[in-house]
């Protein structure tokens, strides 16, 4: 039996832009996709500016879907004959089952590329993508400085009670607004960083002008020899860092090894009145565990500040939302104009390389 020849792909691959770059960055990014020979279909769900929505709709095909719902993404593929590529910024759910549907040979353009303008790809089933020949691109490091800035902002809010005092003053309660004074500062705090990647390094650099003492604990690969290049103290164990620091900030990726890395036992190691900041992933420090620790009189944890949740977007819910000893932020650590520009530029470069490589491969003789 002679195997069927592979179906030739259309001259202009389509790209589903689940969430375009925000604001003034959207049009240049979409124009760049077109310049690469891609035909964008743009999801307008997260485009709030009416003028921008109108301009996008005038120039490109547009749809409206909830990128956090797998069924919406699958339906878009089914209705439009598939897409060669998918671009996103948020942690959209691309599970094994979703990849199976998006790469179906019944589509005119089965999915070949997923490009995310951010570093974390833990909401993607990477094994399923590889099995189905889907390339996954991301932009690690592009938003490190922006996440570091928010991390320090969360530390300051936890120490100084900025948002709590603001709310009290708006309610006309001066007494509540000055409760708990005087406070600690970063200058008299020891900050422990869990993780040794680009974001942790940027946090450490930004802490130096505040006068904070910084300790670092990384993965088993981050040895004392590696740490010798850091101007901060290396700790051999997680327990040493958590028992010795006033503030613990988490900066590790979500992997099988880091899921539940900090649980009830680890939180009980913390000093009385200590602070935990999580701008990595919710799986690393489960929200329910944090909430329980804050309500446990035998646990030293005094305040939690987080930018990441297990349930985000329109489905947001968290036990921390009802806990008064928390500062919560809607996963916006990397969302600065500079970081978005860097992520978009880096991603466009990677997408260009992908299609150049694919064209060269196709052009090779038998």
N, C-alpha and C positions, 0 to 999 in steps of 0.2 A: 504494500500500500504506500503510495507516494504521499508524504506529509504535505499538508496545506501550506502554501507560502504565507509568510506573515503579511498582514494587511498593511499597505503603505500608510504612513501617517500624513495627515493633511499638511499643506505647505505652511500654514500659520497655526501653530499650537495655541490652544486656548488656556488662559490662566484664570482660575477663580480666586479673586482677591477677597478673602473672608473679612479682613479688616485692613483697609488702606492706612497708610501713614496719616497721622492726625493733622488737622488744620492745613496750614499753607504747604506742608510737605506732601500732601496727597497727590496733587496734580503733577508735580515733577516726577514722583515715583511712577505714576501710571504712564506718563509719557515715556519714561525710561523702559518700562515693560514693552510698550509698543515699538520703541526703537530697537529692541532686541528681537523683534519679529513675533512677539506674543500678542494675542488678542485678549485684552482683559474683560472679564465680567466682574463688576464691582458690587459688593454687598454694601448697601446704604444704612444698615441697621444702626451702626455706631457713628454715622456721620450726622452731627447735630446741626451744623450751619446750613440753613436753607439755600443760600447762594452756592455753596460748595456742592450740595446735593444736586442742584439744578445743573451746574456746570458738568459734573460727572455724568449725569443722565443724558445730557446733550451730546457728549463726546464718546461715551462708551455704553455698552449694554450694562444694565443694572438690575439687581434683584434685592429682595429684603428677606433675610433669614437670621435666625438666632445661631450664631457661631458656636455657642456652648451646647447646642443640641445636635447630637449625631444624626438624628433622623432628618433634620433640616438640611444638613450637608449632603446626605445621601440622596434626598429628594432633588436637590439642585443638580446633582450629577445625572440622575435618571431623566430629568426633564430636558436637559440640554445636551444629551449625548456624551457626557463626560467632559473632563478637562485634563489636559496634559500635565498641568501644574496647579498647585494650590499654595497660596501665600497667606500667612496669618501673622498676628502679633501676640494674640492671647493664647491661653492654654486650651486649645480646642480638643475635644475628645476623639482621637483617631485610634480606635481599638482594633484588635484583630478582625472583628466582624466588619468594621467600617472599611478597613483597607481591602477586605475581600470584595465588598460592594463597589468601591471606587476603582478597583483595577479590573472589573469584569470585562471580558472581551466583547461583550455585547455593546459596550460604549464605542462610539466613533473614536474617542480619545480616552483610553484607559489612563489612569493616573500614573505618572512616572516620577514626579518630583513634588516634594513638600518643602517649602521654604519659610522659615520662621524668623522674623526680625526680633529675636530675643535669644537668650542663651539656653533656657531650660526647655527640654523636650520630653519631660517625664510624663506628659499626657499622651504621648505617642507610643504605640506598641512598636518599638524599633525592630524587634525580631520579625514581626509580621510584615513590616515594610521591606526588610531585607529579603524575606522569602518570596515576596511578590515583585522584586526588582524595583522598588521605589527608593529613590535617593532622598535623604533627609538632610537639609541644610539649616544651619542656625548661625547666630552671630555672637559667640562667646567673647566676653570681655568688652564688647562695644558699649555696654551700659554700666560698667563697673563703677565709674566715678559717680554716676547719678544714684545708684543704689547705696553707695557709701555715704553720700550726703544725707539721704533720707534716714539711713541707719543712725547717724549721729543726731539727726533731728529727733528721732524717736527716743534716743538716750536722754537728750536734753529735756524732752517733754516728761519722761518718766522721773527724772531727777527733780526738775523744777516745777512740775505740775502745771505747765503752760495751758493746756487745753482745759484742764479742770478749773483753773482759776478764771479763765476766760468765761466759761459757762456760768460760774458763780456770780461774776460781776454782771453778766447779762441778765441774770435773774434778780439783780439788786441786792445780793447777799455779800457785803464786804467782809463780814466776819468769816464766812466760809472760804472766801477768796484768799485770805491770808493765813488760813489754817495750815499748820505744819511747818511754819517758818521758824528758824532758818533751815534751808535745805542743803544737801550735799551738792558739790559741783564735780565736773569732770576732773578738775585739777586735783581733787583729793579722792579720786576713785581709781581703783585698779580694774581695768577692762580686760576680759578674757575673750579671745576670738577663737571660735571653733571652726576650723577650716583654714587653708593656706593658699587659696586661689587668688585670682585677680581682685575680687571684691574685698576679701579680707585684707589684702595688701593696701588697697586704697583707703579702707577704714583706718588702718593703723597709721598711714601717713597723715591723714586728716586729724587724727587724735593728738598727734605730737604737739601742735601749737597750743592745745588746751592744757598741756602738762599732765595728761593722764599716763599712768603706768600701764603698759600693754603686755599681756601674756598671750601666747599662741599655742594651740594644740591642733595638729592636722591629722591626716590619715596615717596609717603605718608607713607609707612611703615618705612622709615628711619627717626625716630623721634629724638628729642633732646636728649632723654635718650640713644638711640643707638649711637648717635654721640659723646656722652660723652667719649666713649672708643677710639675716634680718637684724635690725637694731632693736629687737625686742626679745623678751624672755620666752624661751621654748619650754613647754611642759610635757613631760613624757606620758602622762596619763590624763584622761578626761577628768578623773576625780580630783587630781591636783589642781587643775584649772578651776573647776566649779566650786571647790571648797575655799579657794584662795582669792576669788575675785568678787568685787562689788557688783559688776555688770558683766553678764555673759551674752555675747552676740553670736548668732549662728549663721555660718556661711558655707554650708556644704550642699552638694547637689542631692536630689532625691534619687536614691538607688536602693537596691535590695539591702545593701550593707548599712545605709543610713536611716532606713525606715525605723521609726521609734528609737532613734539613737539616744534621745533624752526622754526618759519616762519618769514615773513617780519616784523610783529609787534615786535617780540622778538629781532630781529637783530637791530632794531632801538633803542632799549634800550642800546646798547653797547657804550662804551666810544670811543671818537675819536681816530683813529689809533689802535684800538684793533684788536685782532687776534682770529680767531675761528679754532679749530682743531677737525676734526671728524675722529675717527678710529673705530666708532661703526657700523652704517649702514646708507646708503644714504637716506632711507625712513625717518629717524629721522630729518635730515636737508636737504631738497631737493636741488639738485645742481643748478637748475634754480633759486631758491630763493636766494641762495648765490651769484650767478652771478649778479642778478639784484641789490642786496644790495651793492655789490662792485662798481657798476656803478652809484649808487644813491648818489649825493653829500650831501644829508641830512642825510645819514646813517653813523654812526661812524666807521663801520667795515672797517679795513684797509687791512687785509690780511687773506686768507683762506688757510689751509693746510689739505688735505684729503687723506685718504687711501682706501676709499670705494665709489663705484659708482652704479648707478641704472643699468647701462649696462656694464658688465665686460667681460673679455675673448676676444675672437676673434671679438665679436660684440661691443667692447668698443667704446663709444662716450660720450662726456660730454661738456656742455657749459663752464666749468671751464678751459678746455684745451686751449682756446683762450684768456683767461683773464690773463693779466700780473701780477696781484696781487694775485697769487696763487702758492702753491707748491702741486703737485699731485704725488701720489705714487700708484703703481698697486696692491693694496690689498695684501701687503706682511708683514703686521704687525706681524703675528705669525710665519713667515717662517724663523726661525733660527734652526740650527742643534739641539740645546738643546730642544727647544720647540717641534720640530718634533719627537724627540726621546720620550719625555714625552707623547705626544699625542698618538703616535703609541703604546707605552707600556700600557697606560691607556685603549685604545680602545681594544687591544688584551685581556686584562683582562676581560672587559665587554662582549666581544664576547664569551669568554670561559664560563663565567657564564651563558650566554644565552643558549648555547647548552647543558651545564650540566643540567640546569633547564628543558629544553625541553626533554632531555633524561629521567630524573627522572619522568616527567609527563607521558611520553609515557609508561614507565615501570610499572606504577601503575596498579593494577588489576582493571578490569571493573569498 
